[in-house]
Amino acid sequence: MGQYVSPYIGVGNNPVNGIDPDGGFWQELKNFVMGKGWNTNKALEFMKNNPGYNDLGWKGDRLTGSQSFGTITKDENGREMATITAFKAVQDYKFGGIAVYLDFETKVTIGARMSYFAEGIAGFDANLGNITLTKYSFVDNAFSGILQGDLEYSFGMSGGVGYGTLEVGFGNLRKNGVETERKMSLSGGVFGIVNEYSYDALNKKFASEIKAGGSLGTGLVGEGNLILKIIPLKK
C-alpha cells in the first residue's frame, strides 16, 4: 500500500473507531483556557492513554465539530492500516431551549460614516454603509467576508449621552451569492459594554448578544469583540 502525504487521507476500507459523543462548548472552553487545547475531557484521556496516536486537529465549528486522532498499523500481510478515533462535541451550550455560548470576533470593514458630538458628551453616529472585508469567528472556526467570497453589509444610526449609547441597525449577509441573513437590531450600552437584540427576518430567529470590545481605524476599520450569545432555539 502506497504512502500518502498525510496517511489519514484516503484510508479506504481501513477502520474508523466511530464518533464518541462527549464534551461540548463549555467543557472544551475550560480545557482551552487551561492550556490543554480545544479538547473534550475524553479526548484528553484518550491522548494520555494512547501516546502512539497523532492529533489530527479539530474539524468544523466549535459547537458541532469533532476532534480526531489517528495512527498507522500493519495487518498480518504487512499492509498499512489507518485507525481513526473521533470525539464529537455535543450541545452542552443548550439550556432549556436557549443556546448560550461565548464567541470572539475580529473583522476589518470599509464604509462611510457621519458623526457629530458636542463637547464629547452627546451626539449621533450614522453608519451610511459598511462592508466586511474579512472576519474571523472563533466559534465558527473560519474566516468570512469579501475576501472569502461572502458579502456582508450593514447600515444604521446611533446616538448617545455621556457614556451611554443607543443604536438601530440593519444588516444583510450573502454567501456564494445566496442570502443567508437579513437582520434588524437594537442595541444599547454603557462604558463600552453593549447589549444587542436582533431579529433575523430571513430565518425568523431572535438573538441577544452582550459585547465588549472596540474598533480602530480611518477608512479601513478593525474591530475586536468578546461576545456572549443568547439564542432561543427553534422547536
ABEGO torsion letter per residue (X at the ends): XBBBABAABGAEABBBAEBBBBEEAAAAAAAAAAGAEBBBAAAAAAAAABAABBBAEBBEBAAABBBBBBBBBBBAAGBBBBBBBBBBBBBAABBGGBBBBBBBBBBBBBEBBBBBBBGGABEBBBBAEBBBABBBBAAAGBBBEAAAGBBBBBBEBBBBBEABBBBBBBBBBBBGGBBABBBBBBBBBBGGBBBBBBBBAAAGBBBBBBBBEBBBEBGBBBBBBBBBBBBBBBX
